[in-house]
């Protein structure tokens, strides 16, 4: 009796694994493989169908075993609902390549995993071919630093409200400085990942002119030379919590600084490009195709963008 149970479990698991991996299951072949009649294989398939129905109610994604009359076998239907569509994965790959955020080795590994794990097997080569030229000519960032594990460690520190100590290569003079920080967010902008954090040392904060400022300082993660997550925890009241979504709408090129407003006139043809670049922008008036706008921003990073627009922008204040 025990052997019968073990044999049935082995059969069901074997057939289930084949179905989940996209293989066609033939009752005749499986009956030979396991030395049972086809009725036993049919009962196994029915058990798998029942399990998938229960699992679908729990996970919110329904898969079912159907009989394919053309191929003369059973296969898993609707499993692709768990995967990205071809268009979605192609768009994600294009965005990743254009981000130029990682070394070439890391980028290729991420793209290969996305395609192999998230695209139906029969479409994987097609998606790979559509990005092959861009992948071949991919230019990695000049820093050539691998930091994915660091990002994860920072994320855990943020989640646990733990202080971190970092050694950081300062941009202005390339010297290495030490900082004790309260990490609050990880952000991405223009090729680089950034850590936003509050400085714990008041003497250092005075030099940053942020002693009474509620905005965080910003650090490029690839410039972090070493990092230690401390057991010491910090506390930020819920009402004073840092909201990276709101901060992200107001910061340009990840240049930190105090919150202020900028007003300007726009003479160009595509006002949507301005509104998308500055999510807090509001149109104050429009006359003969010339827009007057106001936007709330952190720091001086917005100045870089305004200057880049040339004669299409006139700064009011």
C-alpha positions as MATLAB code, in Angstrom:
seq = 'XXXXXXXXXXXXXXXXXXXXXXXXXXXXXXXXXXXXXXXXXXXXXXXXXXXXXXXXXXXXXXXXXXXXXXXXXXXXXXXXXXXXXXXXXXXXXXXXXXXXXXXXXXXXXXXXXXXXXXXXXXXXXXXXXXXXXXXXXXXXXXXXXXXXXXXXXXXXXXXXXXXXXXXXXXXXXXXXXXXXXXXXXXXXXXXXXXXXXXXXXXXXXXXXXXXXXXXXXXXXXXXXXXXXXXXXXXXXXXXXXXXXXXXXXXXXXXXXXXXXXXXXXXXXXXXXXXXXXXXXXXXXXXXXXXXXXXXXXXXXXXXXXXXXXXXXXXXXX';
ca = [
       0.000    0.000    0.000;
       2.864    2.379    0.892;
       4.605    1.660   -2.415;
       1.368    2.445   -4.278;
       1.119    5.842   -2.561;
       4.743    6.659   -3.246;
       4.409    5.660   -6.899;
       1.300    7.803   -7.330;
       2.987   10.839   -5.733;
       6.006   10.374   -7.990;
       3.761   10.167  -11.078;
       1.694   13.229  -10.186;
       4.754   15.340   -9.384;
       6.489   14.200  -12.560;
       3.506   15.036  -14.781;
       2.915   18.348  -12.954;
       6.563   19.362  -13.475;
       6.348   18.610  -17.189;
       3.185   20.676  -17.568;
       4.618   23.630  -15.628;
       7.727   23.580  -17.816;
       5.641   23.805  -20.977;
       5.915   20.209  -22.174;
       3.136   18.240  -23.822;
       1.931   15.242  -21.792;
       0.739   12.120  -23.594;
      -1.320    9.613  -21.620;
       0.030    6.725  -23.701;
       3.668    7.723  -23.158;
       3.249    8.363  -19.447;
       1.471    5.048  -18.919;
       4.514    3.315  -20.412;
       6.964    5.444  -18.413;
       5.288    4.647  -15.100;
       4.023    1.142  -15.877;
       0.343    1.886  -15.276;
      -2.724    2.036  -17.493;
      -3.970    5.235  -19.136;
      -6.895    5.492  -16.702;
      -4.400    6.021  -13.865;
      -2.674    8.803  -15.823;
      -6.077   10.382  -16.498;
      -6.848   10.372  -12.758;
      -3.437   11.987  -12.102;
      -4.218   14.737  -14.614;
      -7.628   15.272  -12.996;
      -5.913   15.618   -9.588;
      -3.545   18.225  -11.056;
      -6.524   20.105  -12.539;
      -8.212   20.201   -9.135;
      -5.042   21.456   -7.471;
      -4.557   24.195  -10.062;
      -8.119   25.343   -9.484;
      -7.536   25.659   -5.734;
      -4.111   27.266   -6.273;
      -5.633   29.743   -8.721;
      -8.179   30.924   -6.165;
      -5.372   31.453   -3.642;
      -2.845   33.114   -5.950;
      -5.269   34.994   -8.207;
      -3.848   33.482  -11.400;
      -5.690   30.525  -12.934;
      -3.926   27.866  -14.975;
      -5.730   24.877  -16.451;
      -4.759   21.623  -18.130;
      -6.391   21.232  -21.553;
      -6.258   18.540  -24.214;
      -4.626   19.757  -27.440;
      -6.314   17.748  -30.228;
      -3.780   18.846  -32.844;
      -0.746   17.786  -30.799;
      -2.633   14.880  -29.214;
      -1.579   15.632  -25.665;
      -2.266   17.660  -22.542;
      -0.703   21.058  -21.934;
      -0.988   23.938  -19.516;
      -3.242   26.770  -20.666;
      -3.136   30.401  -19.413;
       0.251   30.015  -17.766;
       1.373   32.981  -19.886;
      -0.871   35.218  -17.819;
       1.849   34.944  -15.185;
       4.429   36.258  -17.628;
       4.997   39.626  -19.272;
       3.607   40.099  -22.753;
       6.131   40.275  -25.587;
       5.592   44.023  -25.873;
       5.998   44.584  -22.131;
       9.280   42.696  -21.873;
      10.641   44.386  -25.020;
       9.774   47.808  -23.556;
      11.445   46.923  -20.247;
      14.597   45.735  -22.010;
      14.749   48.940  -24.057;
      14.332   51.073  -20.918;
      17.062   49.133  -19.122;
      19.484   49.501  -22.029;
      18.779   53.211  -22.323;
      19.306   53.702  -18.573;
      22.999   52.702  -18.894;
      22.832   52.114  -15.157;
      24.964   48.965  -14.888;
      28.225   47.474  -16.100;
      27.912   45.576  -19.350;
      28.228   42.209  -17.606;
      25.463   43.054  -15.127;
      23.217   44.467  -17.847;
      23.523   41.352  -20.028;
      22.835   39.088  -17.054;
      19.705   41.054  -16.120;
      18.401   41.075  -19.703;
      19.012   37.335  -20.132;
      17.177   36.571  -16.886;
      14.240   38.785  -17.848;
      13.878   37.101  -21.229;
      14.361   33.520  -20.025;
      12.087   33.866  -16.980;
       9.356   36.177  -18.267;
       8.897   35.425  -21.977;
       7.197   32.303  -23.398;
       9.848   29.913  -24.659;
       8.834   30.150  -28.302;
       9.230   33.962  -28.299;
      12.512   34.271  -26.414;
      14.746   34.315  -29.495;
      12.547   36.934  -31.160;
      12.789   39.293  -28.185;
      16.545   38.680  -27.880;
      17.004   39.452  -31.590;
      15.073   42.725  -31.276;
      17.493   44.037  -28.642;
      20.675   42.307  -29.892;
      22.132   45.295  -31.760;
      21.523   47.695  -28.899;
      22.931   45.177  -26.433;
      26.048   44.634  -28.574;
      26.759   48.385  -28.697;
      25.875   48.980  -25.038;
      28.228   51.466  -23.365;
      28.632   50.897  -19.660;
      29.011   53.833  -17.232;
      32.530   55.150  -16.768;
      32.644   54.273  -13.072;
      32.484   50.522  -13.961;
      31.306   49.802  -10.411;
      29.119   46.864   -9.396;
      26.774   47.943   -6.630;
      23.587   45.856   -6.859;
      24.356   44.126   -3.538;
      24.987   47.527   -1.939;
      21.576   48.738   -3.120;
      19.945   45.759   -1.425;
      21.867   46.338    1.822;
      20.814   49.996    1.797;
      17.218   48.922    1.192;
      17.325   46.643    4.249;
      18.795   49.468    6.348;
      15.997   51.795    5.209;
      13.368   49.173    5.998;
      14.868   48.547    9.440;
      15.475   52.270   10.216;
      19.154   51.525   10.868;
      22.009   53.999   10.697;
      24.726   53.404    8.131;
      28.332   54.572    7.989;
      29.857   55.124    4.566;
      33.168   56.086    3.025;
      32.279   58.257    0.068;
      34.246   59.818   -2.774;
      33.217   63.450   -2.772;
      32.496   64.837   -6.222;
      34.026   68.294   -5.948;
      37.563   67.290   -4.897;
      37.572   63.454   -5.139;
      38.544   63.103   -1.489;
      37.099   60.262    0.574;
      34.926   61.378    3.493;
      33.146   59.438    6.219;
      29.483   59.982    6.986;
      27.039   58.576    9.527;
      23.617   58.685    7.906;
      19.938   58.011    8.359;
      19.081   56.401    4.986;
      15.562   57.146    3.779;
      15.319   56.298    0.057;
      16.988   54.879   -3.052;
      16.354   56.771   -6.280;
      17.420   56.601   -9.925;
      18.009   59.494  -12.302;
      20.068   60.076  -15.464;
      22.257   56.934  -15.467;
      22.902   56.740  -11.710;
      21.382   55.328   -8.527;
      21.310   57.649   -5.533;
      20.950   57.317   -1.778;
      18.987   60.071   -0.060;
      19.823   60.346    3.615;
      19.943   62.701    6.579;
      23.372   63.470    8.040;
      23.647   62.586   11.723;
      26.739   64.671   12.578;
      25.679   68.249   13.389;
      29.188   69.639   12.710;
      29.033   68.250    9.173;
      25.475   69.499    8.739;
      26.566   73.053    9.500;
      28.997   72.888    6.578;
      26.130   71.714    4.368;
      23.967   74.649    5.511;
      21.177   72.197    6.301;
      21.112   72.347   10.093;
      17.458   73.424   10.085;
      16.596   72.070    6.633;
      14.107   69.204    6.256;
      15.528   68.044    2.891;
      18.035   65.155    2.755;
      21.504   65.043    1.240;
      22.085   62.962   -1.891;
      24.859   60.441   -2.589;
      25.645   58.570   -5.790;
      25.710   54.926   -4.796;
      28.558   54.030   -7.170;
      30.735   56.534   -5.244;
      30.246   54.684   -1.945;
      33.585   52.969   -1.322;
      32.523   51.067    1.798;
      29.409   50.806    3.901;
      28.535   49.405    7.318;
      24.983   48.921    8.531;
      24.921   49.700   12.248;
      22.749   48.055   14.872;
      21.796   51.527   16.093;
      18.315   52.564   14.979;
      16.817   55.976   14.295;
      13.231   57.131   14.556;
      11.349   59.494   12.286;
       7.752   60.336   13.287;
       5.196   59.220   10.726;
       4.093   62.812   10.176;
       7.698   63.754    9.302;
       8.509   60.701    7.177;
      10.393   61.210    3.938;
       8.227   60.682    0.843;
      10.514   59.948   -2.076;
       7.692   60.253   -4.589;
       7.029   63.863   -3.605;
      10.756   64.616   -3.396;
      11.371   63.053   -6.825;
       8.820   65.353   -8.448;
      10.723   68.388   -7.198;
      14.392   67.476   -7.733;
      16.247   67.776  -11.051;
      19.484   65.907  -11.900;
      19.578   64.848   -8.228;
      21.002   68.166   -7.037;
      19.858   68.658   -3.455;
      19.085   71.917   -1.708;
      16.262   73.901   -0.202;
      12.727   73.990   -1.567;
      11.858   77.038   -3.673;
       9.761   78.122   -6.643;
      10.878   79.109  -10.129;
       8.806   81.089  -12.662;
       9.574   81.190  -16.367;
       8.112   81.655  -19.834;
       8.160   78.891  -22.421;
       8.238   79.741  -26.144;
       8.615   76.201  -27.521;
       6.112   73.988  -29.307;
       5.832   71.044  -26.871;
       4.440   72.122  -23.515;
       3.948   68.437  -22.574;
       7.737   67.959  -22.524;
       8.009   70.762  -19.950;
       5.186   69.399  -17.791;
       6.679   65.896  -17.864;
      10.151   67.204  -16.985;
       8.801   69.311  -14.093;
       5.871   67.363  -12.565;
       5.078   70.184  -10.130;
       4.829   72.793  -12.926;
       1.612   74.772  -13.226;
       0.557   76.857  -16.200;
      -0.180   80.347  -14.925;
      -1.177   81.806  -18.279;
      -0.942   81.265  -22.061;
      -0.921   83.978  -24.723;
      -0.248   83.435  -28.421;
       1.420   80.104  -27.731;
       3.714   81.518  -25.008;
       3.241   79.862  -21.613;
       4.030   81.325  -18.205;
       4.724   78.588  -15.665;
       5.632   78.127  -12.016;
       7.279   75.036  -10.528;
       8.277   73.975   -7.022;
      11.783   72.461   -6.938;
      14.587   71.420   -4.613;
      18.068   72.849   -5.131;
      19.744   74.322   -8.190;
      19.530   71.320  -10.492;
      16.623   72.930  -12.328;
      19.012   75.676  -13.509;
      20.841   73.117  -15.681;
      17.648   72.173  -17.451;
      16.452   75.764  -17.889;
      19.776   76.794  -19.466;
      19.710   73.755  -21.767;
      16.484   75.022  -23.377;
      18.164   78.105  -24.839;
      15.826   80.682  -26.361;
      12.750   78.593  -25.616;
      12.952   79.591  -21.924;
      12.920   83.044  -20.318;
      13.431   82.994  -16.532;
      11.234   85.437  -14.622;
      12.542   84.671  -11.111;
];
